[in-house]
């Protein structure tokens, strides 16, 4: 029988816990992994190990660290199918999309290699002022020391890769706390890093748990950086607990697009269905709000409903399944409650709005308003709302009214509106003629307002995980 235990890593030492909690598949309801139960003391122990390891990591050769990442990327590539199956087991992501996630994780690790090879300081012209005429100055980047990484369930492999690879290759030590819903995925990736022949001993620890363990990691004076991806309430708690540290927060969003009358409507409808329902809507940049020019509203509504009806929903292990279940029954109940509330207030469900055999069906809503939770809050479920607007001015006003600002988009063939969207959308990312769900791992990724602080993407994460040291030679 294959190992399904996600054990603790205290640095490079794998330790079995006295007690484990079963992780049940959201689809089959079978036990698919067993996660070690950790305590506040385990978190503190991992931090102490990381503190000592960080001193060694700082002195390690960059060439070794680059070989380390390439070794992990190659081994992950060789085990691609096993990792994809593990993702399906734990979070019920359809197998086709699970394979895509593994490939993205491999690319994120290799992108971290390229970014680190080009990470450098600068000379500073101190003689710009007469007082500096006899000096030479420059700055260099150094590892911060200890980094705490806290990751969510929706991309249980790729989001870990986006944190671990740049943090470790920069010469830091890391304590990882992965999502409770996908412990085995995290354990397997950590094991690749830790067992690599190029690994720097004890620079990666893995502990599991929720609020108690997370608070012990965040409140400790040992880490210099907290890198968190998750909800706004938890992000606010981290800010209040962290003290004087660098904090990088990716807190989700309420992604929106505007369909302008000059757009290719069939293309826009196909892309919007993907953006709204991929990964069952459990994506920080999942398309949740679609603002449509009143002149084309009825036609686009028809096309969107038609494309949604073509999606295969069900068994995530089948190659042609587009959408599986949400992460748990609580997520189903929450989304249904919000939809039913909107229906009572006058909204109309064009399709979906139901749970069958434990699966929340893709749902398109119309006749909504901005006070409804399915519009103003992050649903994190396969629910998208259509809103009729007069023109771009009305659309941009309503899109920007959200307290979130991660990614927005526009479908148009009007160059002047393209320019305006780039300038006027209040978001960390703007996409032209595609869905706001579009993201390439090489890009800077992050938002404004309640969507967070800092940026991910290997090059930009390296900046988060390093400090600038300024040097003057007289």
N, C-alpha and C positions, 0 to 999 in steps of 0.2 A: 504494500500500500504506500502511495506517495506521501511525503511529509506535508502536513497541512498546518503545522505549528509555526506561528510567528514568534520566535524567541527574542529575548532582549539581547542587545549588543552593548556591553559596557566597554567602549572602545572596541578593540579587535577580539575581545573575548565574548563568545556566544554563551549565554546563560539561560537555562530553563527556569521558568517561574514555578512557584509552588502551586499556582492556580491559573487556569485559563478560562476565557470566555468564548463560547462558540459564535462564529459568524455564519449567519444563515443566508443562502442565496435569495435575493429579492424575487427571483423567478421560480425556481424549483422548490424553495423552502428547505432544501437539504443543507446540512452543515458542510461548509466548503473551506473553512479555516478555523483555527483556534488561536486566539490572541492572548499573549501573556498579560496578566494583570499587574500593573505597575503602581508604585506608590510615590508620594512626594519625596521619600528618601531615595528611591531609585533615580529620580530626576536629578537630585542633588549630587548623587554619586557620579552620574554620567557627566555632569558639568565639571566636577573636579578632575575627572580623567581628561576631559577636553582641554581644560586649563593647562595641564602639564603637556599634553600633546601639541598644543598650539605653539609652544616654544620650540619644539623640534621641527614642526611643519614650516615655521618661518625661515629656518635655516636650510631647508631642503632645496635641492636643485630644481629649477623650473623644468629642465629636460626630463627629470623623473616624473614630475607631476603631469606633464603632457603625455608621456608614455602610459601613465596610469589611466588617464581618461580614454586613450585610444584602446587600451586593453579591455576596459569595461565596455566600450561601444562595440568592439568586435565580439565579445562574449554575449552581449545582449542581442546582437544580430543573429548569432548562432542559435540562441534560445528564443527567438522571436515568437514562435507558435506557442510555446509553453507560457510565456508571459501574457500573450493575448488570451489564452484560455483562462488563465488565473484572473485576469480583469473581468472576463465574462462571468466566471464563477462568483466573484465577490460583489460586483456592482451591476451585473446583468447588462453591460454595454454590448450591443450586437457585435458579433465576431468580426465582421468586416471593419467596423469602426475601431474595435479593439486593436486590430492589426495596424491600423493607421496610427493609433496612439503610440504603439511600440516603435514604429518607424520614426515618428516625431521625436520620441525620447532619444533615440540613437542620434538623430540629427542635432538635437539640442546639446548633447554631450560633445559632439564633434565641433559644433559651432563655438563651444566654450574653448576648445583648443585653439581655433583660429583667432578668437577674440583675445585670448591671453597672449598669444604670440605677438599681437599688435598693441598690447597694453604698455604704455610708456609715459614718462614724464615730459617736461618741457624745460628749456632754458628760459630764464627770465631776464629781460634787459634792465638790470638795475641802474645802468648809467642813463636811464631815461631822466633821472634827476641828478644834479651835480654831486650830491652826497654819495651816490653809488658808483662813482667813476672808477674806484679801485677794487671793486668786488665782482665776483662771478656768482651767479645764483641759478638754481634749478629746483625742480621738485620731482619727487619719485613717488610711486605708489607702493604701499606696504599692506600686508594682510591685517585685518582688524583684530584677529585673535580667535575668539570663539563666536560662532554663529548658531543661533537657534532657528530651526526651520519647522514650521507647522503647516501641514498641507491638508487639502480637502479630498473628498471621495470622487468627485466627478471626473477628474483626470488623474487617477491614483498613481500613475507611473510618470507621465510627462511633466507634471507639475513638480514632482520630486526631483526629476532630472534637471529641471530649470533652476533649482536651488542648489542641489548638491554639487553639480559639476562646476559651476563658477566659484562657489564657496571653497571647495577643496583645491581646485587648480590654482586659486589665488594664494594658497598657503595657509589656510585657516583650519581649525578643527570645528566639527559640526556635531550638534545634538539634534537629531530628527525626531519629531513626534508626528507620525502620519495619521491619516483619518482612521477612526475606529472601524469604519465600514470596509476598509481594504488593507488590513494589516499584512497579509501574506504577499501582496504585490510589493509593498514597501520593503519587507524583509528580504525578498529575493533580490531586489535591486541593491540593497545595502550589502548583501552577502557578496555580490559581484565586486563591489568597491573594496570591501574589507579583505577578501581572499585573493585579490590581484597580487601578483609578485612584485608589482611596483608600488603597492600601498604604503603609506606612511603610517606606522603603527599607532593605533588608538585615536586617529583623527576623526573617526566617525563612530558615534554611538546612536542607538535607536531605543527609544522608550515609547510606551503606548499609554493611552488614557485620555480623560476628558479634562474638566475644569481644574481639578486638584493638581494634576501633573503639569498641565499647561501653566498654571499660576506659579508653580515652583520654578519653572524654566524662565518665565518672563520676569519675575520679581528679583531673581538672583542678580548680584552685581557682577557675575562672571562673564556673561555674554556681552559683546559690544553691539551686536546686531540681532534684531528679531525680524525674521522674514516670515510673514503670515499671509496665507490666502484663505479667505472664508467670508463669514457674514459681517455685516456692519456692527451688530451688537457686540460680537466678540472682539472686533477690531477696536471699538471704543473701550472695552475692558482692558485690552492690551495697552492702549495709550495711557490709561489711568494707572496701570500697574508697573510699567516698564522703567520709569525713572529716566536717568540721563543715558540714553542709548540711541543708536540709530534704529529707526523702526520703518520697515517697508511693508505696506499693507495693500493687498489687492482685494477689494471688498465687494466686487460684483457690480451689477448695474441694472438698468432698465432700458435695454437697447431699442432704438427706434430707427425707422427709415421713412423717407418721403417718396411717394411714387408720383412723379410729375407727368403732365399730359403728353410730353414728347417721348416718354420712355418706351422701350420694347416691353409691352405688357406680359406677353407669354414668357419671356426670359425672366422678367421680374417676379412673376408668380412662382415659377419653378424654383428660383433662388430663395424666395421668401419662405417657401415650404421647408426647404432645407434648413434655413437659418432659424426658423421657429421650432422645429421638431427634432433636429438632430440631438442625439443623446437624451431624448425625452424632455428637451427643454432645460436640462440641467447643465447649463453653460452660462458663465458670467456674462457673455455677450450674446446670449440667446435672443433672437428677435422677438420682442414682446408687443411693440406698438407699431402699427403701419398706418401712416397718414397718407391719404389718397386724394388727389385732385378731384373735385366734385364732378368734373366733366367726364372722367373715366372711372368713377367709383363703382358703378354697377357692373361694368365689364370686368374690372379687376377682381371684384368680389366673386363673380362667377368663376373666373379662372383659378383663383386661390382655392375655392372650395373643391373644384374639380381635381386640382393637383393633390390636394390633401387626401381625397378619397382613394387615390392610387397607391398610397403608402401601405406597405405590408407591416402589420403590427403583430407581435407575438414572441415566438421562441428566439431568444438572442443567440442561440447556437447555430441557427440556420443561416446559410450564406446570404440569402436574399432578404432577410429581415431588416427593416429600416429602424424600427423602434421597439424597444422592450419596455419593461416596467420601470416605474420610479424606484428610488432607492429603498423606500419602506412604506408601510401602510399609513404612517403619520403624514408623509408627503402627499399621498393620495387624498387623505381626509382634508388636509389644509387647502389644497387646490380646489377640491369639490366645494368646500365651504365658501371660498371666495367666488366661485362661479355661480353657485346658487344665490348668493347675496346679490350679485350683479343681475341675475335673471329677475329677481324680485323687484329690482329697481328699474326694470325696463329693458335690459340688454337682451340680445337675441343670440342663441347658439346656432350657427350655420351648420356645424357638424361637431361630433364628439360630445363633450360635456358628460362623459360617463366613464365608469370603471367596469370592465368585464374581465373575468378570470384574473383579477389582480392587476390588470394593465389599464392605465389611464389613456384613453384614446385621444389622438390629436384633435384639438379644439380650436375652432375659429369663432370669435365673438364679434358682433356688430352692435350698433346702437348703444355704445358705451359712452361714459363721460369720465372726466379726469378724477372724480371723487372715488371711483370704484377701485378696490384693492387690486383687481386684475390689471388695472392701468397704471396706478400710481406707485405700487410696490413691486418688488422683484418676486415673480411667481415661482420661478425655478421648477417649472412643470410645462408640459406641452400645450400651452395656451397662448394664443396671439389675438390681439384686438385690432379691428379695422375702424379707422376714424376718418370721416369725410371732412375735407378742408377746402377753403376757397382758393388758396394759392400758397406759394412758398412762405410768404410773410406769416400767415397763420400757422403753417406747419412748424416753422423754426421756433416760433414763440411757444407752441405747445411742447415740442420736443425738449427745448431747453428748460421748461418749467419743472422738470424732474429734479429731485435732489441728487440723482446719480449723473455721472458723466463719464462713462467708460468708452463706448464707441457708438457713433451714429452714422447713418449713410443716406444717400440720395440716389434715385434712379432718374436720370434725365439726359437729354441730348442738347440741353441749353448750356452753352459754355459760361454764360454770365451767372447762371444759378450754381454751376459747379464752383466757381470762384467764391460766390457768397456762402455756400455751404461750408467750404474750407475755413472761411473767416468767421462765420457766425455760429456754427455748432459749438456748444460748450462741452467739449469731450476730449479725452486723451487721444482718441483716434477717429478719423473721418474716412469713410470709404465711398468712392464714387462709382456708380453703376454696379454695385454689388451689395450684399448684405453686411450689416455691421458685425456679423458673426465671423467674418473673414479675418484671419490672423495668420501671419507668418512668424515662425519662432525667432527669426533673425531680427525682427523689428523691436523697437521699444514698445512695451505693453504696460498700460496702467491708465488710471483715470484721474479726474478732477472731482471736486465736491465730495460727496459721500462714497465715491468709488475708490478712494484710497490715496496713498502717498507713495512716491517712488515708482520705479519702472523695473519690469522684468525684461527678459531677452538677454542672452549671454553677455554681450558687451556692456549692457546697462546694469545688469546684476553685478558684474565685476566691479563696477564703480561703487555700488552699494556695499560690497564686501571688502573694499580696500579703503585705506586712509591716505590722504596726501601728506607727505613729509616734505617740508620746505628746507632747502640747504643754502647757506651763504658761505662763500670762501673769500676771505679778505686777503 
